[in-house]
Amino acid sequence: MPGELRDDAVVIEDQKEGCQIYNKGNYGYPLSGGGLELDLVEATYLLEAGRIQITSGGREVSFPELFDYSSEKYDEFDIKYMVYRDIRQRGFVVKMETGSFDMSVFPRGETMSSSRPAYLVRAVSERSAMHPAEFGREIAETAKKGKKLLYGVVDEEGDLTYYIMSEGNVSGGVRTNADACVEGKMIRDRVFVFKKEDADRLKGFGFFGKDIQNMLQLSLIESCYLMRRGGLSVRDTAGDLISSDSLTEYGKNTQDEFSLRLRAYEDLREKGLIVKTGFKYGTHFRMYEKSPNELHARYLAHAVSGNSPMTWPEISRAVRIAGGVKKEMVFCCVADKIEYVVIKWFRL
């Protein structure tokens, strides 16, 4: 089926042939007066599949020539083409988009005339960096359009991994109830509560700390939060009281990303979640919706700056680990406000 390369499109002038291509896969855009216009991604895919021939100036254009030409016309054409090609080969109708998203995908087995797109897709390289705040904006924009946000990530060998993004409406049923102030002692970078009745009271506030033979060990994050809530006072080894600000400053000076983690921790606690370290999973936190004695953690969480870029290998590691232990991976994007983004591996 012949088509002619014209700048950033390929035109099939014959109306009958154009209709045939359009009707068998919703390729291209019908032209007034007949014929069909294909964008370069569609044309390259159809040429690779052997469904069209393309000429330019009376000479036939090969697939490598068209791919090279298209790559000069558009930034990251190769990445967009790999994602488009993969989704088409999976049996979906795909249309290229302009603006914030690269393409829209219709439900499997549906056409443009019988349905609306189910997904808006971003096509990116594994070497690209993303700002977490950008995820939140894209999720909100996609939700307004009644669609889901999908990222197609192309690795350096051309293989595809898909991630589906959603707003993290995380919440739990345990509220901190610091109805009294108990005393702890700071030893190195932890706080210990030695009286059993005080230890039991703190656990009752919201499952804080870890039991060690009738006493309680608290992390710096937990201690700072409890001090701010009026549930804990802390003395140093000399017996002097430590102020809340001093303890927080100590945390900033001795632990990486302490301020970031503390802001996320406080917000998650206020949402009714029980928050514990996620070190064994390679993340900042694991989170329970109810008592850890009654159920497993539902979420793993990592606090990130909304203004600092993340790489896809970082995201991939976290999501794979969470999926492997049957938990949801939540990124806490800390900026002027805190937004939560859930990222899951997705099979189309």
Helices and strands as residue ranges (DSSP letters): E 2-6, E 9-12, H 15-23, E 29-30, E 36-39, H 40-48, E 53-56, E 59-60, H 63-73, H 77-89, E 94-96, E 103-105, E 119-125, E 129-130, H 132-144, E 148-154, E 160-167, E 182-187, E 190-193, H 196-206, E 210-212, E 215-218, H 220-228, E 232-235, E 241-242, H 244-254, H 258-270, E 274-277, G 279-281, E 285-288, E 299-305, E 310-311, H 312-324, E 328-334, E 338-346
